Structures are given as structure tokens and as C-alpha cells.
Amino acid sequence: MALMKSNTVPKDAVVLSEAEAIKYIWDIIIEWDSLADTWALRYASGVLGGINAVSGVLINRHYRHKFRLGSFGYLASVIPLSLMPGMLTTLFHRHFVTTDMLLMKQEACPICLEVRSAAIQGVMGVVYPTILASSAGLMLAHRYSTYRIPDLMEGPKVMFNFVRRLTRPYSRSLATLGAFQLVASSVLTYYEMRNNLTIRKKLMEIEEKVTNEEKIKS
């Protein structure tokens, strides 16, 4: 049965809640025989999450090097800066992009989905790690006295200018990371759309074939 959203409900239709519709359509995707038809829908969110996990590691490495932290507090910074961006990107993309696409929500137009995917990728892959890595570096440098940092009493402006000075040499790398993530999110979201159209076309063909066979039997 093809999943459709409509204001008029046919007599033989099965009405599903949104949660039931989500489970139903994802069961179809997971159990689909041809991987070529579903690879982007299955794995795009995980791939994008992996990209952001690597991005978090690279950004964290820059700030740890700048603050001369060595091995001090390594696990305390690398875990939230690799696992969290990766996990959150995967969850957000799957829920706000892929699932909305599969449910054919009105707000899920192709351009909206591309923009939404790019926003998730940029925020979780560049903005979040940069803020967290610089903050973690400041705290660890203060705790282990590895780098002279301004006193908090000097005010947020002084701290902001200090962090900006440390970030400036890495700005080109951040721009490169952001551009790569933008391209990756756009390409994978495009292939998700193609997979979605392929699945829907084949489901409708199967449903039409079954309907014709039932008419012949009757």
C-alpha cells in the first residue's frame, strides 16, 4: 500500500497517525530488496553525522594545540566534540529532513529540505564545535595552567577578542570545512529525494498491478 497524504479519504483506505505513518514508511525502506533504490534514505544521515564527527575532532585539535593542552583533558573534550555533533546531526537530519520528505509534508519542498539539511550540517559541524572547543580549551587551559588566558573579570569582550585571535589563523580551514559540508549535505539530500521518488513510483506500480489482478479475478 502506498502512503499518501490527502484531505479526502477513500473508502478502502487505512488511516494512520503520524507516528504510525513514520514507522510504516521506514519499515518499507529498511525491508526494500534493492539497495540501489534506498541507499541514500538509509545511510545519508549517518554519513553526514560521520562528517560532522570528524569536523569536531579537527576543530578540537586546533584549539587544543593553541592552548598547549597536550594530553590534558583529552577525553573530556574529544568525546563531546566528536560523538555529540555526529549523533545530533544523524538524528536531526533523519527526523527533520528524511522523515519529512518521506511523509510528503507541505513544508518539505525540495529547496526547503536542501536549506534545512545545510543548516543542520553547518550548525552541528562548524558552529557548535567551534563554540564548544574554544570554551573547553579555555577551561582546561585555566585548570592546568598551560596557557595564559584573560581573567573572567575582564569582561566578555576581552574573552571574545582573545578567542577570536586564536580562531583567526584557522578561519580558512573552517570555511573549507563549511563548504565541504554544504556540498555533502546538498548531494546526499538530492539522492534521498531521488530514492524517495523511485520508491513511490514502484509502490504505485505494485499497487496498480495488484488492483488489476483483483479486478480480473472478480
N, C-alpha and C positions, 0 to 999 in steps of 0.2 A: 504494500500500500504506500503510495506517495504521500509525503507530508505536505499539506497545503494550508495556508492561512487565508480564510475567507469570511466575509460577513454573512454570506448565505450558506447554510449547512445542508448538504444533500441528505436524502432520507437514509441512505445506507452508510453514511459517514460515521466514523468513530471520533467523538470529541475528546481531546486530550488537554490537560492542564499544561502550562509552560514547562514545569518540571518533568512531566511525563513525555512531552514532546522532545525535550532535550535528551532524555535517556533513550527514547526511541530512535532518534536520528543518529546518535553516537553509537548505538548498538549496530545499526546498519553499516556505518563507516568501519567499525572495528571488524565486523564479520564479512565485509565485502571481499570477494575472492581475488580480484585483480588489484595488486598493489599499485600498479601504474595509474589507476583511477583515483586512488585515495592517499598517495604518499604525502602530499603537501598538507592535507587535512589532518593526517595522523601525526606528522613529525615537525611541521613548521614551527609550532610554538616551542617545542623542545630545542630545536636548533637555534632559534632566536634567544632562548634562555641561556644556552651554552655560550653564545657570542657575548652576551652581557656579563656572564660569569668571568670569562677571560678578560673582558674590558675592565671589570672591577679589580682583578688581580694586577693588571698593568698600571692602573691609576694608583692603586695602593702602593705598588712598588716604587713609583716616583716619589710619593710623599715620605715613605719610609727611608728612602735614600737621602732625601733632602734633610730630614730630621736626624739622620745618622743613627737610626734605631738598631741596626744590625739584626740580631735575633730577639731583641726585647719585645715582648708582647706580640710576637708574630701571629700565633693562633688567634689571639683576641681580636686582631684586625683583619686577617685574611679570611676567616670563616664568614663573618657578616658581609664582607665586601666581595665575596665570590658566590657563596650559596644564596644569600638573600636576593641580589639582583637577578640571578638565574632562575630561582624559584618563582619570584614575583612576576618576572617577565613571562614565564611559561603560563602561569595561572591567569594573568590579566589578558594576555593575547588569546588564550583559548576561550576565555569567558566573554570578553568584550569585542573580539574580532571574529574568531572562527564560529563560535556558537551563534552569535547574532546573524552571521552570514548564512548558516545552515537553517536557521528559523525564518529567514527572509523578513526580518523586522523592517519596518518602514524607514527607520533612521539609519539602516545599514546599507546605504547606497555605496557603490564601488569607491567613489572618491572619499566618502566619509570613512570607510574601512581602511583605506590606504593612509589617510591622515591619522586616524586613531592608532593604527599599528606603528607608524613612525613616531608618534608622540610617546607611546609606551616604551618603544625601543630607546629613544633619546633620553627620556627622563630616568629610566631604570639603568641605562647603560653608561650615561655620562654625568648627568646632573646629580643623581643620588650618590654614586660612588665618589664623585669629586668632593661633595659636601661632607660625606661620612669619613672619607680617607683623610682629608685635611683636619677634621675635628679630632679623629682618633690619633693622628700624628701629633697634634698639639698636646693632647692629654698625656700620651706616652712619653713625649719629649720632656714635658714638665715633670712627670713622675720619675723618670730615670736620669734626668739631667743630662741628656745627650745633645741638646741644642738650646741656645739662649733664645727664649721667646719673650714677648712683651708681657707685662703683668696685666691681669684681667682688669685691674683697677684703672688702667689707662683708657679704657673705654672700647666699645665695639668698633669704632672707626679705625683705631690703631691696629686692632686684631685683623680687621678685614684687609687693610692695606698690607699687613705683614703676610697674610695668606696669599693675597693677590701677587705679591712679589715672588713668592715661591712657585706660584702656578704659572706665571708668565712664560718661563722657558719651556713649559710643557703644552702651551696653548696650541701649537701646530699639531702636536700628536693628538690632542683632544679633538681638534677639528677633523683630523683624519679618521679617528675612531667614530665620530658622529656621522661623517659622510658614509663610511662603510656600513654602519648600522642602518642608515636611511636606505641605502641601496638594497641591503639584505632583507629588510622588512618589506620593501616595495615588491621585490621579486617574489618572495615567498607568499605574500598575500595575494599577488596576481595568480600564482599557481594554485592557491587554495580556491580562488574564485573559479578557475578552470575546472578543478576537480569537482567542485560543487555543481557546476552546470552539467558536467558529464554524468555524475551520479543521478541527478534529477531527470535527465533525458532518458537514461537507461531504465530508471524506475517507472517512468511513464510508459515506456515501450513494453516493459514486462506487464504492467497493469492492463494496458490495452490488449496485449496478447491473451491474457487470462480472461478478460471480458469477452473477447471474440470467441474463445473456445467454449465459454459457458453458453453463449448465445447459440452456437452450433449444436451443442448437446441438447439444449432445450427446444 
